[in-house]
């Protein structure tokens, strides 16, 4: 896979993940404002992340995923290492 194809695939993967987070937020009945307050960002930032205008930082993405109960790679392993 060439560099351009890799970049396109990565952008699509990020869009898919963000869409899944948005769908989870909506299923849980959380507004963008409520999620933003829990994450520590503005409702405008949540809106821009969900619409693809802005990419979240890794910390923001992890916080959103955690609050929404969205499994991400390494989360279980990370939690396990803190219990030992």
N, CA, C and O atoms as CSV, one atom per row, in Angstrom:
chain,resi,resn,atom,element,x,y,z
A,1,UNK,N,N,0.844,-1.172,0.000
A,1,UNK,CA,C,0.000,0.000,0.000
A,1,UNK,C,C,0.891,1.237,0.000
A,1,UNK,O,O,1.789,1.365,0.832
A,2,UNK,N,N,0.636,2.147,-0.939
A,2,UNK,CA,C,1.416,3.375,-1.022
A,2,UNK,C,C,1.042,4.348,0.084
A,2,UNK,O,O,0.045,4.174,0.785
A,3,UNK,N,N,1.860,5.364,0.220
A,3,UNK,CA,C,1.658,6.367,1.273
A,3,UNK,C,C,0.284,7.030,1.159
A,3,UNK,O,O,-0.410,7.198,2.162
A,4,UNK,N,N,-0.108,7.406,-0.059
A,4,UNK,CA,C,-1.399,8.064,-0.269
A,4,UNK,C,C,-2.551,7.137,0.124
A,4,UNK,O,O,-3.490,7.564,0.796
A,5,UNK,N,N,-2.481,5.882,-0.291
A,5,UNK,CA,C,-3.527,4.914,0.050
A,5,UNK,C,C,-3.597,4.712,1.564
A,5,UNK,O,O,-4.682,4.591,2.133
A,6,UNK,N,N,-2.450,4.678,2.198
A,6,UNK,CA,C,-2.401,4.521,3.650
A,6,UNK,C,C,-3.074,5.707,4.337
A,6,UNK,O,O,-3.859,5.518,5.267
A,7,UNK,N,N,-2.775,6.933,3.887
A,7,UNK,CA,C,-3.375,8.130,4.469
A,7,UNK,C,C,-4.889,8.141,4.295
A,7,UNK,O,O,-5.624,8.499,5.216
A,8,UNK,N,N,-5.347,7.749,3.117
A,8,UNK,CA,C,-6.787,7.698,2.841
A,8,UNK,C,C,-7.452,6.668,3.758
A,8,UNK,O,O,-8.504,6.936,4.338
A,9,UNK,N,N,-6.844,5.509,3.884
A,9,UNK,CA,C,-7.397,4.453,4.741
A,9,UNK,C,C,-7.431,4.902,6.200
A,9,UNK,O,O,-8.395,4.624,6.913
A,10,UNK,N,N,-6.394,5.587,6.640
A,10,UNK,CA,C,-6.341,6.069,8.017
A,10,UNK,C,C,-7.426,7.110,8.280
A,10,UNK,O,O,-8.073,7.074,9.326
A,11,UNK,N,N,-7.631,8.028,7.352
A,11,UNK,CA,C,-8.694,9.035,7.507
A,11,UNK,C,C,-10.064,8.373,7.560
A,11,UNK,O,O,-10.913,8.768,8.359
A,12,UNK,N,N,-10.286,7.376,6.721
A,12,UNK,CA,C,-11.575,6.672,6.722
A,12,UNK,C,C,-11.780,5.928,8.037
A,12,UNK,O,O,-12.882,5.927,8.585
A,13,UNK,N,N,-10.731,5.302,8.543
A,13,UNK,CA,C,-10.806,4.586,9.824
A,13,UNK,C,C,-11.149,5.555,10.952
A,13,UNK,O,O,-11.975,5.246,11.811
A,14,UNK,N,N,-10.512,6.730,10.948
A,14,UNK,CA,C,-10.795,7.735,11.976
A,14,UNK,C,C,-12.249,8.204,11.880
A,14,UNK,O,O,-12.926,8.340,12.899
A,15,UNK,N,N,-12.733,8.451,10.649
A,15,UNK,CA,C,-14.137,8.860,10.472
A,15,UNK,C,C,-15.085,7.789,10.994
A,15,UNK,O,O,-16.082,8.100,11.646
A,16,UNK,N,N,-14.775,6.526,10.705
A,16,UNK,CA,C,-15.625,5.424,11.172
A,16,UNK,C,C,-15.654,5.345,12.693
A,16,UNK,O,O,-16.716,5.140,13.282
A,17,UNK,N,N,-14.492,5.505,13.336
A,17,UNK,CA,C,-14.440,5.478,14.801
A,17,UNK,C,C,-15.244,6.619,15.409
A,17,UNK,O,O,-15.997,6.414,16.362
A,18,UNK,N,N,-15.087,7.813,14.862
A,18,UNK,CA,C,-15.815,8.973,15.370
A,18,UNK,C,C,-17.313,8.769,15.177
A,18,UNK,O,O,-18.099,9.111,16.062
A,19,UNK,N,N,-17.720,8.221,14.042
A,19,UNK,CA,C,-19.141,7.959,13.801
A,19,UNK,C,C,-19.682,6.966,14.836
A,19,UNK,O,O,-20.794,7.133,15.337
A,20,UNK,N,N,-18.903,5.945,15.150
A,20,UNK,CA,C,-19.330,4.970,16.154
A,20,UNK,C,C,-19.455,5.618,17.532
A,20,UNK,O,O,-20.380,5.308,18.283
A,21,UNK,N,N,-18.525,6.518,17.866
A,21,UNK,CA,C,-18.620,7.235,19.144
A,21,UNK,C,C,-19.877,8.106,19.174
A,21,UNK,O,O,-20.576,8.153,20.187
A,22,UNK,N,N,-20.163,8.787,18.079
A,22,UNK,CA,C,-21.360,9.633,18.003
A,22,UNK,C,C,-22.617,8.791,18.186
A,22,UNK,O,O,-23.518,9.163,18.938
A,23,UNK,N,N,-22.674,7.656,17.496
A,23,UNK,CA,C,-23.837,6.779,17.616
A,23,UNK,C,C,-23.991,6.267,19.042
A,23,UNK,O,O,-25.111,6.173,19.546
A,24,UNK,N,N,-22.890,5.937,19.694
A,24,UNK,CA,C,-22.935,5.471,21.080
A,24,UNK,C,C,-23.449,6.586,21.989
A,24,UNK,O,O,-24.287,6.347,22.858
A,25,UNK,N,N,-22.943,7.811,21.785
A,25,UNK,CA,C,-23.396,8.953,22.585
A,25,UNK,C,C,-24.900,9.141,22.446
A,25,UNK,O,O,-25.602,9.344,23.437
A,26,UNK,N,N,-25.387,9.071,21.220
A,26,UNK,CA,C,-26.814,9.244,20.983
A,26,UNK,C,C,-27.637,8.121,21.603
A,26,UNK,O,O,-28.698,8.374,22.173
A,27,UNK,N,N,-27.155,6.877,21.497
A,27,UNK,CA,C,-27.861,5.739,22.116
A,27,UNK,C,C,-27.952,5.892,23.630
A,27,UNK,O,O,-28.943,5.500,24.246
A,28,UNK,N,N,-26.906,6.467,24.222
A,28,UNK,CA,C,-26.893,6.681,25.664
A,28,UNK,C,C,-27.719,7.894,26.082
A,28,UNK,O,O,-27.920,8.130,27.274
A,29,UNK,N,N,-28.195,8.657,25.111
A,29,UNK,CA,C,-29.010,9.821,25.403
A,29,UNK,C,C,-28.227,11.014,25.929
A,29,UNK,O,O,-28.787,11.884,26.596
A,30,UNK,N,N,-26.923,11.057,25.629
A,30,UNK,CA,C,-26.098,12.184,26.064
A,30,UNK,C,C,-26.076,13.254,24.985
A,30,UNK,O,O,-25.946,12.944,23.800
A,31,UNK,N,N,-26.203,14.494,25.386
A,31,UNK,CA,C,-26.052,15.591,24.432
A,31,UNK,C,C,-24.564,15.856,24.227
A,31,UNK,O,O,-23.720,15.385,24.989
A,32,UNK,N,N,-24.269,16.611,23.192
A,32,UNK,CA,C,-22.883,17.014,22.977
A,32,UNK,C,C,-22.385,17.834,24.159
A,32,UNK,O,O,-21.227,17.713,24.561
A,33,UNK,N,N,-23.246,18.655,24.707
A,33,UNK,CA,C,-22.880,19.488,25.854
A,33,UNK,C,C,-22.547,18.627,27.079
A,33,UNK,O,O,-21.580,18.903,27.788
A,34,UNK,N,N,-23.350,17.581,27.325
A,34,UNK,CA,C,-23.098,16.697,28.471
A,34,UNK,C,C,-21.784,15.935,28.300
A,34,UNK,O,O,-21.000,15.819,29.243
A,35,UNK,N,N,-21.549,15.418,27.098
A,35,UNK,CA,C,-20.294,14.706,26.850
A,35,UNK,C,C,-19.116,15.654,27.004
A,35,UNK,O,O,-18.103,15.303,27.611
A,36,UNK,N,N,-19.249,16.851,26.455
A,36,UNK,CA,C,-18.178,17.835,26.550
A,36,UNK,C,C,-17.824,18.138,27.999
A,36,UNK,O,O,-16.646,18.211,28.349
A,37,UNK,N,N,-18.831,18.314,28.840
A,37,UNK,CA,C,-18.589,18.616,30.254
A,37,UNK,C,C,-17.831,17.481,30.929
A,37,UNK,O,O,-16.939,17.720,31.743
A,38,UNK,N,N,-18.187,16.253,30.590
A,38,UNK,CA,C,-17.518,15.093,31.194
A,38,UNK,C,C,-16.076,14.935,30.708
A,38,UNK,O,O,-15.201,14.508,31.461
A,39,UNK,N,N,-15.843,15.283,29.444
A,39,UNK,CA,C,-14.510,15.145,28.862
A,39,UNK,C,C,-13.615,16.319,29.249
A,39,UNK,O,O,-12.398,16.175,29.364
A,40,UNK,N,N,-14.236,17.484,29.450
A,40,UNK,CA,C,-13.459,18.675,29.773
A,40,UNK,C,C,-13.114,19.506,28.545
A,40,UNK,O,O,-12.089,20.187,28.508
A,41,UNK,N,N,-13.988,19.440,27.535
A,41,UNK,CA,C,-13.823,20.246,26.334
A,41,UNK,C,C,-15.135,20.991,26.095
A,41,UNK,O,O,-16.095,20.804,26.842
A,42,UNK,N,N,-15.185,21.824,25.074
A,42,UNK,CA,C,-16.404,22.562,24.782
A,42,UNK,C,C,-17.367,21.720,23.941
A,42,UNK,O,O,-16.961,20.781,23.256
A,43,UNK,N,N,-18.647,22.078,24.009
A,43,UNK,CA,C,-19.644,21.417,23.158
A,43,UNK,C,C,-19.323,21.672,21.688
A,43,UNK,O,O,-19.561,20.814,20.838
A,44,UNK,N,N,-18.784,22.849,21.395
A,44,UNK,CA,C,-18.373,23.169,20.023
A,44,UNK,C,C,-17.297,22.192,19.545
A,44,UNK,O,O,-17.315,21.763,18.391
A,45,UNK,N,N,-16.360,21.842,20.429
A,45,UNK,CA,C,-15.313,20.877,20.056
A,45,UNK,C,C,-15.912,19.511,19.767
A,45,UNK,O,O,-15.513,18.853,18.806
A,46,UNK,N,N,-16.867,19.072,20.587
A,46,UNK,CA,C,-17.522,17.775,20.332
A,46,UNK,C,C,-18.205,17.824,18.967
A,46,UNK,O,O,-18.085,16.886,18.179
A,47,UNK,N,N,-18.914,18.904,18.687
A,47,UNK,CA,C,-19.586,19.056,17.400
A,47,UNK,C,C,-18.592,18.997,16.245
A,47,UNK,O,O,-18.834,18.323,15.244
A,48,UNK,N,N,-17.473,19.704,16.388
A,48,UNK,CA,C,-16.466,19.716,15.319
A,48,UNK,C,C,-15.794,18.359,15.153
A,48,UNK,O,O,-15.466,17.962,14.035
A,49,UNK,N,N,-15.589,17.651,16.249
A,49,UNK,CA,C,-15.015,16.301,16.175
A,49,UNK,C,C,-15.985,15.373,15.457
A,49,UNK,O,O,-15.597,14.649,14.540
A,50,UNK,N,N,-17.252,15.396,15.875
A,50,UNK,CA,C,-18.244,14.499,15.290
A,50,UNK,C,C,-18.514,14.801,13.820
A,50,UNK,O,O,-18.853,13.897,13.056
A,51,UNK,N,N,-18.368,16.061,13.418
A,51,UNK,CA,C,-18.622,16.421,12.026
A,51,UNK,C,C,-17.377,16.304,11.147
A,51,UNK,O,O,-17.452,16.496,9.933
A,52,UNK,N,N,-16.225,15.987,11.763
A,52,UNK,CA,C,-15.004,15.791,11.006
A,52,UNK,C,C,-14.233,17.068,10.717
A,52,UNK,O,O,-13.246,17.047,9.981
A,53,UNK,N,N,-14.674,18.173,11.287
A,53,UNK,CA,C,-13.983,19.451,11.090
A,53,UNK,C,C,-12.657,19.450,11.843
A,53,UNK,O,O,-11.673,20.034,11.389
A,54,UNK,N,N,-12.644,18.795,12.988
A,54,UNK,CA,C,-11.460,18.773,13.846
A,54,UNK,C,C,-11.192,17.333,14.287
A,54,UNK,O,O,-12.123,16.588,14.592
A,55,UNK,N,N,-9.942,16.957,14.316
A,55,UNK,CA,C,-9.564,15.639,14.833
A,55,UNK,C,C,-9.295,15.774,16.333
A,55,UNK,O,O,-8.637,16.724,16.758
A,56,UNK,N,N,-9.792,14.841,17.133
A,56,UNK,CA,C,-9.520,14.925,18.570
A,56,UNK,C,C,-8.072,14.574,18.882
A,56,UNK,O,O,-7.429,13.822,18.150
A,57,UNK,N,N,-7.577,15.123,19.969
A,57,UNK,CA,C,-6.269,14.670,20.444
A,57,UNK,C,C,-6.447,13.238,20.930
A,57,UNK,O,O,-7.569,12.783,21.150
A,58,UNK,N,N,-5.357,12.549,21.092
A,58,UNK,CA,C,-5.433,11.174,21.591
A,58,UNK,C,C,-6.070,11.147,22.977
A,58,UNK,O,O,-6.898,10.280,23.258
A,59,UNK,N,N,-5.696,12.083,23.842
A,59,UNK,CA,C,-6.277,12.137,25.185
A,59,UNK,C,C,-7.783,12.363,25.142
A,59,UNK,O,O,-8.532,11.744,25.897
A,60,UNK,N,N,-8.220,13.249,24.258
A,60,UNK,CA,C,-9.654,13.517,24.126
A,60,UNK,C,C,-10.384,12.294,23.606
A,60,UNK,O,O,-11.450,11.939,24.109
A,61,UNK,N,N,-9.812,11.648,22.594
A,61,UNK,CA,C,-10.436,10.440,22.050
A,61,UNK,C,C,-10.563,9.358,23.120
A,61,UNK,O,O,-11.614,8.731,23.247
A,62,UNK,N,N,-9.509,9.140,23.881
A,62,UNK,CA,C,-9.534,8.116,24.931
A,62,UNK,C,C,-10.567,8.471,25.994
A,62,UNK,O,O,-11.299,7.598,26.460
A,63,UNK,N,N,-10.634,9.750,26.383
A,63,UNK,CA,C,-11.619,10.177,27.382
A,63,UNK,C,C,-13.035,9.967,26.871
A,63,UNK,O,O,-13.894,9.475,27.603
A,64,UNK,N,N,-13.285,10.335,25.621
A,64,UNK,CA,C,-14.616,10.132,25.044
A,64,UNK,C,C,-14.971,8.649,25.017
A,64,UNK,O,O,-16.070,8.257,25.410
A,65,UNK,N,N,-14.042,7.842,24.555
A,65,UNK,CA,C,-14.281,6.402,24.468
A,65,UNK,C,C,-14.563,5.815,25.844
A,65,UNK,O,O,-15.467,4.994,25.998
A,66,UNK,N,N,-13.799,6.229,26.835
A,66,UNK,CA,C,-13.979,5.724,28.203
A,66,UNK,C,C,-15.359,6.113,28.750
A,66,UNK,O,O,-16.070,5.268,29.294
A,67,UNK,N,N,-15.726,7.359,28.610
A,67,UNK,CA,C,-17.007,7.841,29.120
A,67,UNK,C,C,-18.172,7.139,28.436
A,67,UNK,O,O,-19.192,6.857,29.066
A,68,UNK,N,N,-18.017,6.860,27.155
A,68,UNK,CA,C,-19.094,6.223,26.398
A,68,UNK,C,C,-19.064,4.703,26.487
A,68,UNK,O,O,-19.919,4.030,25.913
A,69,UNK,N,N,-18.077,4.157,27.207
A,69,UNK,CA,C,-17.980,2.704,27.326
A,69,UNK,C,C,-17.614,2.039,26.018
A,69,UNK,O,O,-18.024,0.912,25.742
A,70,UNK,N,N,-16.837,2.749,25.213
A,70,UNK,CA,C,-16.437,2.270,23.896
A,70,UNK,C,C,-15.093,1.567,24.019
A,70,UNK,O,O,-14.112,2.198,24.413
A,71,UNK,N,N,-15.021,0.284,23.694
A,71,UNK,CA,C,-13.750,-0.430,23.837
A,71,UNK,C,C,-12.704,0.051,22.842
A,71,UNK,O,O,-12.986,0.211,21.654
A,72,UNK,N,N,-11.507,0.277,23.337
A,72,UNK,CA,C,-10.394,0.639,22.463
A,72,UNK,C,C,-9.240,-0.299,22.740
A,72,UNK,O,O,-9.156,-0.891,23.816
A,73,UNK,N,N,-8.356,-0.434,21.773
A,73,UNK,CA,C,-7.224,-1.350,21.912
A,73,UNK,C,C,-6.390,-1.001,23.132
A,73,UNK,O,O,-6.109,0.169,23.391
A,74,UNK,N,N,-6.001,-2.011,23.870
A,74,UNK,CA,C,-5.114,-1.814,25.007
A,74,UNK,C,C,-5.806,-1.401,26.286
A,74,UNK,O,O,-5.182,-1.416,27.347
A,75,UNK,N,N,-7.081,-1.030,26.224
A,75,UNK,CA,C,-7.781,-0.545,27.406
A,75,UNK,C,C,-7.850,-1.627,28.480
A,75,UNK,O,O,-7.569,-1.362,29.649
A,76,UNK,N,N,-8.218,-2.824,28.093
A,76,UNK,CA,C,-8.330,-3.915,29.053
A,76,UNK,C,C,-6.955,-4.271,29.610
A,76,UNK,O,O,-6.798,-4.476,30.813
A,77,UNK,N,N,-5.968,-4.342,28.731
A,77,UNK,CA,C,-4.612,-4.654,29.158
A,77,UNK,C,C,-4.099,-3.585,30.115
A,77,UNK,O,O,-3.475,-3.911,31.125
A,78,UNK,N,N,-4.354,-2.312,29.811
A,78,UNK,CA,C,-3.928,-1.197,30.661
A,78,UNK,C,C,-4.597,-1.300,32.028
A,78,UNK,O,O,-3.937,-1.130,33.054
A,79,UNK,N,N,-5.885,-1.573,32.050
A,79,UNK,CA,C,-6.609,-1.699,33.315
A,79,UNK,C,C,-6.064,-2.877,34.119
A,79,UNK,O,O,-5.915,-2.778,35.337
A,80,UNK,N,N,-5.767,-3.984,33.451
A,80,UNK,CA,C,-5.243,-5.169,34.119
A,80,UNK,C,C,-3.912,-4.868,34.757
A,80,UNK,O,O,-3.662,-5.307,35.880
A,81,UNK,N,N,-3.034,-4.126,34.076
A,81,UNK,CA,C,-1.706,-3.865,34.630
A,81,UNK,C,C,-1.775,-2.995,35.864
A,81,UNK,O,O,-0.877,-3.064,36.704
A,82,UNK,N,N,-2.814,-2.169,36.011
A,82,UNK,CA,C,-2.960,-1.327,37.182
A,82,UNK,C,C,-3.521,-2.096,38.377
A,82,UNK,O,O,-3.381,-1.649,39.516
A,83,UNK,N,N,-4.142,-3.224,38.139
A,83,UNK,CA,C,-4.678,-4.038,39.244
A,83,UNK,C,C,-3.618,-4.918,39.865
A,83,UNK,O,O,-3.714,-5.295,41.032
A,84,UNK,N,N,-2.601,-5.246,39.076
A,84,UNK,CA,C,-1.560,-6.162,39.571
A,84,UNK,C,C,-0.599,-5.472,40.523
A,84,UNK,O,O,0.331,-6.102,41.026
